[in-house]
Amino acid sequence: MTRIFTFLLPWFASAAGDAKRSELHRIPADRAESADVAKDHPEIVAQLTMLALDWKAALPPKPDPACISAADRAQISAPKTQPAKKATPDRAKAFERMDTNKDGVLTLDEYKIGFKNQPNLETRFKNVDKNRDGKLTREEFVNPGGK
């Protein structure tokens, strides 16, 4: 949500874009803006909110392209690139490696050893164990989201 800021020293007001929620701070006495005194000074909040809303109403609906630098225009129009995805580990190979007794299921102990005691392993194990039998089948492990 957009925020609107207004100064009329020594006062500083900020409001949500719809101006339904406002804060008022006395600057420089409260430089950290830690004490919201809007309830104590409703007339100042009303005055500053009116100034901010009048200013907002005077803005054009879209920015004038002539006011945007060439560098900013290039950045705005440049295609967004997605960060490279990390390679997904081969979960089937991991299952074979972690199933130390080769019975086709992973116990919690095998799971913990296989993941070298990373945090939250018991919770992660329970989340992957879709049928809640206390063991992970190859299918549960390789397709944890049921894909």
Buried (B, 14 or more C-beta within 10 A) or exposed (E): EEEBEBEEEEBBBBBEEEBEEBBBBBEEEBEEEEEEBBEEBEEBBEBBBEBBBEEEEEEEEEEEEEEEEEEEEEEEEEEEEEEEEEEEEEEEEBBEEBBEEEEEBBBBEBBBBBBEEEEEBEEBBEEBBBEEEEBBBBEBBBBBEEE
